[in-house]
Amino acid sequence: MGCAGSTPMGAEADTTKKIRKPKPWKHPQPITMVQLSKMREEFWDTAPHYGGRKEIWDALRVAAESEVSLAQAIVESAGIIVSNTDLTLCYDERGAKYELPKYVLSEPTNLIQDS
């Protein structure tokens, strides 16, 4: 028994969006892996200063650097609400917004391979 607006137990899991890899993307100019790594470090170092909770940023970083199945488990256990399935837009349980650029989630199609 429950209220007219209640949902059966376990129904919340059905509304969880499944994470997927971002679509292929191209950086404005070809970049090396070293440059990409530097961009990623700068983003993760400054992201918590734009709002949200540090522990959510930390969970998003680990999820972004993990395989999709592990990323899904991390996001679910941290209580992160996935708005875009490629993790570019997420929210925490308090409603704080977290935007992730594609370059922290995947490599561009025009990545220059280091020799």
SEDORO-562197 format. One line per field, with one value per atom (N, C-alpha, C): residue number from 1; residue in one letter; chain; atom name; y, z, x. Coordinates in steps of 0.1 Angstrom, whole numbers, always signed. Layout:
% residues N
i = [NUM, ...] .
aa = [A, ...] .
ch = [A, ...] .
at = [CA, ...] .
Y = [Y, ...] .
Z = [Z, ...] .
X = [X, ...] .
% end
This chain:
% residues 115
i = [1, 1, 1, 2, 2, 2, 3, 3, 3, 4, 4, 4, 5, 5, 5, 6, 6, 6, 7, 7, 7, 8, 8, 8, 9, 9, 9, 10, 10, 10, 11, 11, 11, 12, 12, 12, 13, 13, 13, 14, 14, 14, 15, 15, 15, 16, 16, 16, 17, 17, 17, 18, 18, 18, 19, 19, 19, 20, 20, 20, 21, 21, 21, 22, 22, 22, 23, 23, 23, 24, 24, 24, 25, 25, 25, 26, 26, 26, 27, 27, 27, 28, 28, 28, 29, 29, 29, 30, 30, 30, 31, 31, 31, 32, 32, 32, 33, 33, 33, 34, 34, 34, 35, 35, 35, 36, 36, 36, 37, 37, 37, 38, 38, 38, 39, 39, 39, 40, 40, 40, 41, 41, 41, 42, 42, 42, 43, 43, 43, 44, 44, 44, 45, 45, 45, 46, 46, 46, 47, 47, 47, 48, 48, 48, 49, 49, 49, 50, 50, 50, 51, 51, 51, 52, 52, 52, 53, 53, 53, 54, 54, 54, 55, 55, 55, 56, 56, 56, 57, 57, 57, 58, 58, 58, 59, 59, 59, 60, 60, 60, 61, 61, 61, 62, 62, 62, 63, 63, 63, 64, 64, 64, 65, 65, 65, 66, 66, 66, 67, 67, 67, 68, 68, 68, 69, 69, 69, 70, 70, 70, 71, 71, 71, 72, 72, 72, 73, 73, 73, 74, 74, 74, 75, 75, 75, 76, 76, 76, 77, 77, 77, 78, 78, 78, 79, 79, 79, 80, 80, 80, 81, 81, 81, 82, 82, 82, 83, 83, 83, 84, 84, 84, 85, 85, 85, 86, 86, 86, 87, 87, 87, 88, 88, 88, 89, 89, 89, 90, 90, 90, 91, 91, 91, 92, 92, 92, 93, 93, 93, 94, 94, 94, 95, 95, 95, 96, 96, 96, 97, 97, 97, 98, 98, 98, 99, 99, 99, 100, 100, 100, 101, 101, 101, 102, 102, 102, 103, 103, 103, 104, 104, 104, 105, 105, 105, 106, 106, 106, 107, 107, 107, 108, 108, 108, 109, 109, 109, 110, 110, 110, 111, 111, 111, 112, 112, 112, 113, 113, 113, 114, 114, 114, 115, 115, 115] .
aa = [M, M, M, G, G, G, C, C, C, A, A, A, G, G, G, S, S, S, T, T, T, P, P, P, M, M, M, G, G, G, A, A, A, E, E, E, A, A, A, D, D, D, T, T, T, T, T, T, K, K, K, K, K, K, I, I, I, R, R, R, K, K, K, P, P, P, K, K, K, P, P, P, W, W, W, K, K, K, H, H, H, P, P, P, Q, Q, Q, P, P, P, I, I, I, T, T, T, M, M, M, V, V, V, Q, Q, Q, L, L, L, S, S, S, K, K, K, M, M, M, R, R, R, E, E, E, E, E, E, F, F, F, W, W, W, D, D, D, T, T, T, A, A, A, P, P, P, H, H, H, Y, Y, Y, G, G, G, G, G, G, R, R, R, K, K, K, E, E, E, I, I, I, W, W, W, D, D, D, A, A, A, L, L, L, R, R, R, V, V, V, A, A, A, A, A, A, E, E, E, S, S, S, E, E, E, V, V, V, S, S, S, L, L, L, A, A, A, Q, Q, Q, A, A, A, I, I, I, V, V, V, E, E, E, S, S, S, A, A, A, G, G, G, I, I, I, I, I, I, V, V, V, S, S, S, N, N, N, T, T, T, D, D, D, L, L, L, T, T, T, L, L, L, C, C, C, Y, Y, Y, D, D, D, E, E, E, R, R, R, G, G, G, A, A, A, K, K, K, Y, Y, Y, E, E, E, L, L, L, P, P, P, K, K, K, Y, Y, Y, V, V, V, L, L, L, S, S, S, E, E, E, P, P, P, T, T, T, N, N, N, L, L, L, I, I, I, Q, Q, Q, D, D, D, S, S, S] .
ch = [A, A, A, A, A, A, A, A, A, A, A, A, A, A, A, A, A, A, A, A, A, A, A, A, A, A, A, A, A, A, A, A, A, A, A, A, A, A, A, A, A, A, A, A, A, A, A, A, A, A, A, A, A, A, A, A, A, A, A, A, A, A, A, A, A, A, A, A, A, A, A, A, A, A, A, A, A, A, A, A, A, A, A, A, A, A, A, A, A, A, A, A, A, A, A, A, A, A, A, A, A, A, A, A, A, A, A, A, A, A, A, A, A, A, A, A, A, A, A, A, A, A, A, A, A, A, A, A, A, A, A, A, A, A, A, A, A, A, A, A, A, A, A, A, A, A, A, A, A, A, A, A, A, A, A, A, A, A, A, A, A, A, A, A, A, A, A, A, A, A, A, A, A, A, A, A, A, A, A, A, A, A, A, A, A, A, A, A, A, A, A, A, A, A, A, A, A, A, A, A, A, A, A, A, A, A, A, A, A, A, A, A, A, A, A, A, A, A, A, A, A, A, A, A, A, A, A, A, A, A, A, A, A, A, A, A, A, A, A, A, A, A, A, A, A, A, A, A, A, A, A, A, A, A, A, A, A, A, A, A, A, A, A, A, A, A, A, A, A, A, A, A, A, A, A, A, A, A, A, A, A, A, A, A, A, A, A, A, A, A, A, A, A, A, A, A, A, A, A, A, A, A, A, A, A, A, A, A, A, A, A, A, A, A, A, A, A, A, A, A, A, A, A, A, A, A, A, A, A, A, A, A, A, A, A, A, A, A, A, A, A, A, A, A, A] .
at = [N, CA, C, N, CA, C, N, CA, C, N, CA, C, N, CA, C, N, CA, C, N, CA, C, N, CA, C, N, CA, C, N, CA, C, N, CA, C, N, CA, C, N, CA, C, N, CA, C, N, CA, C, N, CA, C, N, CA, C, N, CA, C, N, CA, C, N, CA, C, N, CA, C, N, CA, C, N, CA, C, N, CA, C, N, CA, C, N, CA, C, N, CA, C, N, CA, C, N, CA, C, N, CA, C, N, CA, C, N, CA, C, N, CA, C, N, CA, C, N, CA, C, N, CA, C, N, CA, C, N, CA, C, N, CA, C, N, CA, C, N, CA, C, N, CA, C, N, CA, C, N, CA, C, N, CA, C, N, CA, C, N, CA, C, N, CA, C, N, CA, C, N, CA, C, N, CA, C, N, CA, C, N, CA, C, N, CA, C, N, CA, C, N, CA, C, N, CA, C, N, CA, C, N, CA, C, N, CA, C, N, CA, C, N, CA, C, N, CA, C, N, CA, C, N, CA, C, N, CA, C, N, CA, C, N, CA, C, N, CA, C, N, CA, C, N, CA, C, N, CA, C, N, CA, C, N, CA, C, N, CA, C, N, CA, C, N, CA, C, N, CA, C, N, CA, C, N, CA, C, N, CA, C, N, CA, C, N, CA, C, N, CA, C, N, CA, C, N, CA, C, N, CA, C, N, CA, C, N, CA, C, N, CA, C, N, CA, C, N, CA, C, N, CA, C, N, CA, C, N, CA, C, N, CA, C, N, CA, C, N, CA, C, N, CA, C, N, CA, C, N, CA, C, N, CA, C, N, CA, C, N, CA, C, N, CA, C, N, CA, C, N, CA, C, N, CA, C, N, CA, C, N, CA, C, N, CA, C, N, CA, C, N, CA, C, N, CA, C, N, CA, C] .
Y = [-12, +0, +12, +23, +35, +46, +58, +69, +67, +75, +74, +77, +86, +90, +82, +72, +65, +55, +50, +40, +28, +17, +4, +5, -3, -3, -9, -3, -7, +0, +7, +14, +26, +31, +41, +37, +24, +19, +19, +18, +19, +32, +43, +56, +61, +53, +56, +54, +65, +65, +57, +49, +41, +50, +50, +58, +51, +60, +55, +64, +59, +67, +79, +90, +102, +99, +106, +105, +110, +105, +110, +125, +132, +146, +151, +163, +168, +181, +182, +194, +204, +217, +227, +226, +222, +219, +206, +199, +186, +188, +179, +180, +167, +168, +155, +150, +138, +133, +141, +146, +155, +167, +173, +185, +182, +171, +166, +164, +157, +154, +167, +177, +190, +197, +196, +202, +195, +182, +175, +178, +179, +182, +196, +206, +220, +220, +212, +212, +206, +194, +188, +196, +204, +212, +224, +229, +241, +238, +227, +224, +226, +221, +223, +238, +247, +261, +268, +261, +266, +261, +255, +250, +235, +231, +217, +212, +199, +193, +186, +187, +181, +166, +159, +145, +141, +149, +146, +148, +159, +161, +149, +145, +134, +121, +118, +107, +108, +120, +122, +120, +124, +122, +107, +100, +85, +79, +83, +77, +80, +93, +97, +89, +85, +78, +63, +58, +44, +38, +25, +19, +21, +20, +24, +17, +3, -4, +0, +3, +8, +22, +31, +44, +44, +35, +34, +31, +22, +19, +30, +38, +49, +60, +63, +74, +70, +58, +53, +53, +49, +48, +62, +72, +85, +94, +88, +95, +106, +104, +114, +112, +123, +122, +125, +116, +117, +123, +135, +142, +138, +139, +134, +121, +111, +98, +97, +107, +107, +114, +117, +124, +139, +145, +159, +168, +163, +171, +162, +165, +157, +167, +161, +169, +160, +167, +159, +159, +152, +151, +164, +174, +187, +197, +192, +200, +208, +206, +213, +207, +216, +212, +209, +199, +195, +193, +202, +200, +196, +185, +180, +182, +187, +189, +175, +173, +161, +156, +166, +162, +155, +156, +148, +134, +132, +119, +110, +116, +108, +115, +108, +115, +120, +131, +136, +127, +128, +120, +125, +138, +143, +144, +134, +133, +129, +136, +133, +123, +111, +101, +105, +104, +107, +97, +101, +92, +87] .
Z = [+0, +0, +0, -6, -6, -11, -13, -18, -33, -38, -52, -61, -56, -64, -61, -53, -50, -61, -61, -71, -64, -70, -64, -61, -51, -48, -60, -62, -73, -86, -87, -99, -102, -92, -94, -103, -102, -110, -125, -128, -142, -148, -140, -146, -147, -142, -143, -158, -163, -177, -177, -188, -190, -197, -191, -196, -209, -219, -231, -234, -243, -247, -255, -254, -262, -277, -285, -300, -304, -315, -320, -321, -318, -319, -324, -329, -335, -328, -323, -317, -329, -326, -336, -344, -337, -344, -338, -346, -341, -329, -319, -307, -303, -295, -291, -278, -274, -262, -250, -251, -240, -238, -249, -249, -243, -247, -242, -227, -223, -208, -200, -206, -199, -198, -209, -208, -198, -197, -188, -173, -171, -157, -153, -162, -159, -156, -164, -161, -147, -144, -131, -120, -122, -111, -108, -118, -116, -115, -119, -119, -106, -94, -82, -78, -83, -80, -87, -96, -103, -96, -85, -78, -77, -69, -67, -56, -53, -42, -47, -40, -44, -46, -37, -38, -50, -55, -68, -80, -79, -90, -90, -78, -78, -84, -80, -86, -101, -106, -120, -127, -121, -127, -128, -118, -118, -129, -129, -139, -153, -155, -169, -173, -164, -167, -167, -165, -164, -176, -177, -187, -183, -193, -192, -181, -179, -169, -155, -153, -140, -138, -148, -147, -143, -148, -144, -129, -124, -110, -101, -105, -98, -97, -108, -109, -100, -101, -93, -78, -74, -60, -54, -62, -58, -58, -63, -63, -74, -85, -95, -105, -109, -118, -132, -141, -154, -163, -168, -177, -192, -196, -209, -207, -215, -212, -215, -221, -223, -212, -201, -189, -191, -202, -204, -195, -190, -181, -171, -158, -146, -135, -126, -114, -102, -90, -78, -72, -60, -54, -49, -47, -43, -54, -66, -78, -84, -79, -84, -98, -107, -121, -123, -131, -134, -149, -155, -170, -173, -181, -184, -199, -203, -217, -223, -236, -242, -241, -240, -240, -227, -217, -205, -205, -215, -216, -227, -237, -248, -256, -265, -273, -286, -291, -304, -316, -327, -339, -345, -342, -349, -339, -330, -320, -328, -325, -332, -323, -329, -322, -319, -307, -304, -310, -315, -322, -312] .
X = [+8, +0, +9, +4, +11, +2, +8, +1, -1, -11, -14, -2, +7, +18, +31, +30, +42, +45, +58, +62, +67, +66, +70, +85, +89, +104, +111, +123, +131, +128, +117, +114, +124, +131, +140, +152, +156, +167, +163, +150, +146, +148, +148, +149, +164, +173, +188, +192, +198, +202, +215, +216, +228, +239, +251, +262, +267, +271, +277, +289, +297, +309, +304, +311, +307, +309, +301, +302, +316, +321, +334, +334, +345, +345, +359, +360, +372, +376, +389, +394, +396, +395, +397, +410, +421, +433, +439, +446, +452, +460, +459, +467, +473, +483, +490, +484, +488, +483, +488, +500, +506, +497, +493, +485, +471, +465, +452, +453, +464, +465, +466, +473, +474, +461, +453, +440, +431, +432, +424, +428, +441, +446, +441, +442, +437, +422, +414, +400, +397, +403, +400, +405, +416, +422, +413, +406, +398, +383, +378, +364, +357, +362, +355, +353, +361, +360, +347, +341, +329, +316, +317, +305, +304, +294, +293, +301, +300, +308, +320, +331, +344, +343, +335, +334, +327, +318, +311, +320, +328, +338, +348, +352, +362, +356, +343, +336, +335, +331, +330, +344, +354, +368, +371, +369, +371, +362, +350, +340, +345, +349, +354, +366, +374, +387, +385, +373, +370, +363, +362, +354, +339, +331, +317, +310, +312, +305, +309, +322, +326, +321, +322, +317, +302, +294, +280, +279, +286, +286, +290, +301, +305, +295, +289, +279, +267, +262, +251, +254, +266, +269, +271, +275, +277, +264, +253, +241, +240, +248, +249, +237, +230, +219, +225, +224, +230, +219, +222, +212, +215, +228, +233, +240, +237, +242, +257, +263, +278, +285, +278, +283, +287, +283, +286, +278, +267, +258, +252, +256, +251, +247, +240, +235, +238, +240, +240, +226, +225, +211, +206, +215, +211, +207, +209, +206, +217, +229, +241, +244, +248, +251, +266, +269, +282, +283, +291, +293, +307, +308, +321, +324, +335, +338, +342, +340, +342, +357, +366, +380, +384, +376, +380, +373, +364, +357, +362, +368, +373, +384, +390, +401, +395, +400, +395, +399, +392, +395, +408, +412, +424, +435, +436, +447, +460, +471, +483, +490, +494, +501, +515, +519, +533, +542, +554, +563, +574] .
% end
